[in-house]
Amino acid sequence: MRLDGKAAIVTGAGSGFGEAIARRFAAEGAAVMVNDIAAGPAERVASGIRAAGGRAAVTVGDVSKDADVQRLVRSALESFGRLDIVVNNAGTTHRNRPMLEVGEEEFDRVYAVNVKSLFLTAKHAVPHFRKAGGGCFVTIASTAGVRPRPGLTWYNGSKGAAIVTSRSMAAELGPDRIRVNVVNPVIGETGLLEMFMGMPDTPENRAKFVASIPLGRMSKPLDVANAALFLASDEAAFVTGACLEVDGGRCV
């Protein structure tokens, strides 16, 4: 059990990558606080974890809102008596289209969810980690922040910001024994797939995107969950500031 005795927050855990991370962490012994902006999906994931013999609780909230993130961290500590890991997975995007067609409200929401959330989880979790003698953040960013392409310009920028912010956190928080690492998935089979593609999710359209991935498929939630598990585990005790591409060779 690679996370036995530990407690984790996973944001955006009601579906996609976050759901897979929450389930994988729980299977490896972690108590998991399942966070999502929607109550139904969060409760479904937590119930599934408990049915499988794991420990899970739910805190519904918006990761771009200070009060919600404060409540999320407090709820994890009250529910589990400790907090060891925060996975910043919640994310959003604008539809794949020319950059000047993206509205200001869309832009603001992308940066609030993808970047401001890192500020807020740090604000509320770092003081606890310092008192506890250490902790771990895992940021789920994107290959879009490493190898940007047209159509997702503002999303690409937000993920680039998330990567640089996380690496800077790693440098600053290292003396506190707080590790910060990044997972960069390639386009994957999640609820945001059509937004990223900017076109209907058909076999023909998928093939256009898969053609750019040397290993010949999109990422799957379990691929990302396995990478996050390694970075959150004691196996990665001397790993911080790392960016792990889970992309089938897309960024080579």
C-alpha positions, -999 to +999 in steps of 0.1 A: +000+000+000+020+029-013-001+056+004-010+037+036-019+060+065-019+092+043-046+116+035-051+134+003-073+161-013-080+156-050-097+185-067-119+180-097-123+144-087-159+139-099-148+126-133-119+121-157-083+123-144-094+134-110-118+104-105-090+080-115-065+097-092-090+095-062-098+059-068-061+049-074-050+067-042-077+051-022-068+017-035-032+023-023-044+031+013-050+069+013-080+085+028-093+108+000-112+140+002-131+141-031-136+176-043-157+188-072-179+217-081-208+193-086-221+173-057-236+144-076-204+133-094-183+138-062-207+117-041-207+090-068-169+087-067-167+088-029-194+061-026-175+039-051-143+042-030-161+033+002-179+004-015-145-009-025-133-007+011-115+026+010-119+058+029-134+089+013-154+120+021-167+148-001-163+186-001-182+204-028-166+237-038-151+259-065-113+259-064-112+295-076-130+307-045-109+314-013-137+304+011-143+272-007-107+262-007-103+271+030-133+249+038-119+221+016-086+220+036-104+223+069-128+195+060-099+172+051-082+178+084-114+174+104-124+142+085-090+124+085-070+141+113-042+148+089-034+160+053-003+148+034-011+154-003-029+179-024-036+171-060-044+202-080-063+185-107-094+207-113-091+224-147-111+239-175-106+252-210-121+274-237-131+257-269-104+251-294-107+282-317-088+313-329-074+332-299-093+364-305-127+346-306-123+337-269-143+360-246-129+378-216-152+359-192-139+326-207-103+338-203-108+348-167-125+315-158-096+295-174-070+313-154-091+313-122-095+275-122-061+265-137-038+290-120-055+309-091-065+276-076-028+268-070-024+301-051-054+292-029-045+256-021-010+268-012-024+295+009-044+271+030-024+239+029+012+251+032+008+264+068-005+230+078+023+212+059+049+233+076+035+225+110+034+188+101+070+188+089+063+183+052+037+176+025+032+171-012+015+189-040+009+173-074-003+196-102-021+181-132-010+206-159-008+196-196+015+191-226-002+223-238+021+242-214+052+225-228+044+223-265+016+247-273-003+246-305-028+270-322-065+270-311-059+268-273-037+298-268-051+310-235-055+275-221-019+268-231-008+299-213-026+289-181-010+255-181+024+271-187+018+293-157+007+263-137+040+245-145+063+274-138+043+282-106+046+247-094+084+245-101+089+278-083+069+265-053+092+234-053+123+257-050+108+279-023+091+252-002+119+226-004+135+236+029+101+230+045+102+194+031+072+202+009+075+186-025+058+200-056+056+181-089+038+183-122+021+157-144+016+168-180-010+147-198-016+147-235-052+151-248-072+124-231-105+106-229-123+130-205-154+151-205-135+180-220-123+161-251-146+179-276-136+213-261-099+205-267-106+192-302-128+220-312-149+195-333-172+166-328-157+135-311-158+111-341-133+083-349-121+103-379-114+134-358-098+114-330-075+099-356-062+134-365-050+140-329-038+104-323-016+108-354+006+132-335+012+108-306+040+083-312+025+056-290-007+058-310-034+066-286-048+094-263-041+094-226-064+075-203-073+086-168-054+056-153-022+067-170-024+100-152-034+085-119-004+061-120+020+091-126+003+111-098+006+081-074+043+078-080+049+115-074+028+115-042+044+083-028+075+080-007+091+064-038+095+100-050+108+113-017+137+130-034+118+142-064+105+178-065+101+204-092+098+176-118+075+177-148+064+142-159+050+141-194+023+114-197+019+119-234+029+088-254+059+107-268+039+138-280+065+163-267+096+145-280 
